[in-house]
Amino acid sequence: MSAPAMASIGPSANSVRVFVPSHQQGSRPVVVPKITYVPPQAGSANGAWKTSGHFLDYELPNSIGVLCKTTLRFNVLKSSSASLIVPPTPFWIQQVEISVGANLIETLYPNDIFNETVGFKSKDELDATNEVLYCNPDNYVAVDSALPTGSSYAYLPFNNCLTTARIFVAGVSETVKMRVYFPPNLFDYPDTTEVSLSDATLIIEEDIGSHTDRSDNETAMKAGIIYGTVVRQRQSSAITKTKDSDYRLELSGINGASAGLMVYVGPVISPGGYKTVNSSPVANNLSLTKRYPLDTLELDDRTGNKRTETLRGESLIAFTWWSAVGTSFPAHPNAFTYLLPFSANFRDAVETGNYQGSLQTNGSDRLVIRGNLTDSGAATETWNITITNYCYMGLVFSNGKLINVVKNPNSNPGR
């Protein structure tokens, strides 16, 4: 242990020189969390889960500094002790639209939020959060849970392009808004009692580390600044899959510098209500997280030339996801999710917006999928295929206004 150092304490006129132990010398960063609770500025929570097109609007206060985390908190009212099929909280919303001024920047969907909110969590993190996320950490398909009778809270943390960018909200002279849509009939079962949403609050956490000096951020927002971020592009298609055959999907909605593609296949399903299986009613919510295994995936260009090798599905689950994300999510029963990473550190790119390599896409690529039907006796089966592209983008601000959104990875800060 090194020798203690001298320090002065007290007012300068009457300061006293004393020793300070070596292990307590030097300044250390002190970061105190700063949380803001934002109620909806438009819409009524009482109509959620009952009618189509129902939404709530949240406007981020200009008192907020550097945005780093957003979470929806649901206050749910259940009128009796009857059991209820409850999906994980990402499926409690239909979509989230994020806009700055008149610019719609990103739209988030339940499955993509589920992939990150649940799929990016370690087993220990899921053990801590599964009860407020209504997610079974051992089997994501088994979502049969019981909402407590009366009032209770549930939570939905969600990544988005603004949290990835760590945008300085106070420096934006336009309205920063998040519009949350709710799926109709989510808890509409004939044999259960009514469930309603008492309120939904947006919880915002600020990054207040040493790099978030307010005056520096204000100067940059006025003079001009580009925030590197990742925006999710989603393409979803219902297809008729034939037994023992490849399916080629044209990726017309996928373009830009891609940090990676996330692919998953499941049944065509809407939340709420029942479907008949073998003459018995089955709650649709039980199938919201169900996904089918794939044998291989391959990315080709418009002429059929390979952009990737023929990738084995079991290898993507066992090795690629772990290497790129660091969790065991897709290895759980029925959680089959396949990642084709084009960056050195996919998860870090998604969470920080730092450019770490990419594959340039232009809307003319094709994804070749091979997988067996879930019913071995069937000749065809209806599948819903979803591909999410994590696209590098830059949000350019000047004089507090969003003046451009650029698809150019070389525009990322630090490049």
HELIX and SHEET records of a PDB file:
HELIX    1   1 SER A   12  ASN A   14  5                                   3    
HELIX    2   2 SER A   22  GLN A   24  5                                   3    
HELIX    3   3 ALA A   45  GLY A   47  5                                   3    
HELIX    4   4 THR A   89  TRP A   92  5                                   4    
HELIX    5   5 PRO A  110  THR A  117  1                                   8    
HELIX    6   6 LYS A  123  LEU A  133  1                                  11    
HELIX    7   7 CYS A  161  ALA A  165  1                                   5    
HELIX    8   8 VAL A  169  GLY A  171  5                                   3    
HELIX    9   9 ARG A  214  ALA A  223  1                                  10    
HELIX   10  10 ASN A  284  SER A  287  5                                   4    
HELIX   11  11 GLY A  313  SER A  315  1                                   3    
HELIX   12  12 LEU A  316  THR A  320  3                                   5    
HELIX   13  13 TRP A  321  ALA A  324  1                                   4    
HELIX   14  14 PHE A  329  ALA A  331  5                                   3    
HELIX   15  15 PHE A  346  THR A  352  1                                   7    
HELIX   16  16 PRO A  409  SER A  411  5                                   3    
SHEET    1   A 2 ALA A   5  ILE A   9  0                                        
SHEET    2   A 2 VAL A  16  VAL A  20 -1                                        
SHEET    1   B 4 LYS A  34  VAL A  38  0                                        
SHEET    2   B 4 VAL A 195  ASP A 207 -1                                        
SHEET    3   B 4 VAL A  66  LYS A  78 -1                                        
SHEET    4   B 4 GLY A 150  PRO A 157 -1                                        
SHEET    1   C 4 PHE A  55  GLU A  59  0                                        
SHEET    2   C 4 VAL A 176  TYR A 181 -1                                        
SHEET    3   C 4 GLN A  95  VAL A 100 -1                                        
SHEET    4   C 4 ASN A 103  LEU A 108 -1                                        
SHEET    1   D 2 LEU A  84  ILE A  85  0                                        
SHEET    2   D 2 ASP A 144  SER A 145 -1                                        
SHEET    1   E 4 ILE A 225  THR A 242  0                                        
SHEET    2   E 4 THR A 380  SER A 398 -1                                        
SHEET    3   E 4 ASN A 255  GLY A 266 -1                                        
SHEET    4   E 4 TYR A 338  PRO A 341 -1                                        
SHEET    1   F 3 ILE A 225  THR A 242  0                                        
SHEET    2   F 3 THR A 380  SER A 398 -1                                        
SHEET    3   F 3 LYS A 401  VAL A 406 -1                                        
SHEET    1   G 4 ILE A 225  THR A 242  0                                        
SHEET    2   G 4 THR A 380  SER A 398 -1                                        
SHEET    3   G 4 ASN A 255  GLY A 266 -1                                        
SHEET    4   G 4 LEU A 359  ASN A 362 -1                                        
SHEET    1   H 4 ASP A 246  GLU A 250  0                                        
SHEET    2   H 4 ARG A 366  ARG A 370 -1                                        
SHEET    3   H 4 THR A 296  ASP A 300 -1                                        
SHEET    4   H 4 LEU A 311  ARG A 312 -1                                        
SHEET    1   I 2 TYR A 274  VAL A 277  0                                        
SHEET    2   I 2 SER A 280  ALA A 283 -1                                        
END                                                                             
